[in-house]
Amino acid sequence: MWDWTPIRDWLSDEITPYWTFPLLTAVQALIVTVCIILTMAFYTLAERKVIGWIQARKGPNRIGGLLIPGLAQPFADVVKLMFKEIIIPADANKFLFRLAPFLALVPSLAIWAVIPLRPQHAFANIDAGLLYILALTSMGVYGIILAGWAANSKYAFLGAMRSAAQIVAYEIAMGFAMVGVLMAAGSLNMGDIIQAQHGGALSWNWFWLFPLLVVYFIAGVAETNRAPFDVAEGESEIVAGFHVDYSGMAFALFFIAEYVNMILISVLTVIFFFGGWLSPLDGYLPEDSWLAAPGFFWLGLKTLIPMFGFLWLRATFPRYRYDQIMRLGWKALIPVTLVWLLVEGFMVYFHVGPWKGHP
């Protein structure tokens, strides 16, 4: 990912060159993982602050500095969860009960291996990156199902079944939206998908694939079990759903997985529809201008918008009924994606829009 040539040369002299590359890759992966976890921690604080602002209250303001009251709240939450006892129900399947949180968290972190943070900077620049993402985003549901089943609790099992049906419905819509991105870019490689959108903000996929953008983001909210699609954790109906019997750090792993997935969906939305690390001024300013240069700055800045969208939705909409969620997924989102894929196919065939002049 990063070059680190001086460190690589030094390590090659100290240890065998055979171990230099995997060792540096592991260190870089650890750095990225820590940055993701820290971003997730402050995202929880931002959520409580933003929702407090929308609801005309302060949010966390007891722990932290004078400039930003409540700044240390995420660290206080970590300390609290670390010292809480992890209780395993007597009739639970203890192995699967312990395994489920890891199955929920690991896929959400593993997807970052193919995310290009800036040009030519990804751990695995594979040609099937889109398929890799689609496969791993489908894996998270196994952790939820196992958590609900292994606890041997009716409330937990109901939450797991709700989540499984919901994720299957919205995974199909999300997959079709990805097919539209594939048709626009002509490649499964994440870097190529971004490069295909060069030319400024009006050349990004959001303009020509706007219905797919809306479907993808709504499906992403449902995939992460966030409000208003959080029936898997419906407190007023099934206590807390699939993780009702989890406490301490076992619960924290589900908590981390949810917020990491929110950040991931936001990054993927930017990559697929808003040009990733491309500058919105690309093509409008001279190439040597720093404002037109691609980089992580633009990726991070654009990612903040869908991240705020997650919080805005939670503060605005009440929880939908389960039948409404299923109806939206099967009878609205999937037909919209199919119709727009057909429209996109006509645009590709007749060389309309971004396909004008293509062979």
ABEGO torsion letter per residue (X at the ends): XBAGAAAAAAAAAABBAAAAAAAAAAAAAAAAAAAAAAAAAAAAAAAAAAAAAAAGBAEBAABEBAABBGAAAAAAAAAAAAABBBBBBAABBAAAAAAAAAAAAAAAAAAAAABBABBGBBABBBAAAAAAAAAAAAAAAAAAAAAAAAAGBAAAAAAAAAAAAAAAAAAAAAAAAAAAAAAAAGBABAAAAAAAABGEAAABAAAAAAAAAAAAAAAAAAAAGBOAAAAAABAAAAGAEAAAABBEAAAAAAAAAAAAAAAAAAAAAAAAAAGEABBAABGABBAABAAABBEAAAAAAAAAAAAAAAAAAAAABBBBBAAAAAAAAAAAAAAAAAAAAAAAAAAAAAGBEAABGBX
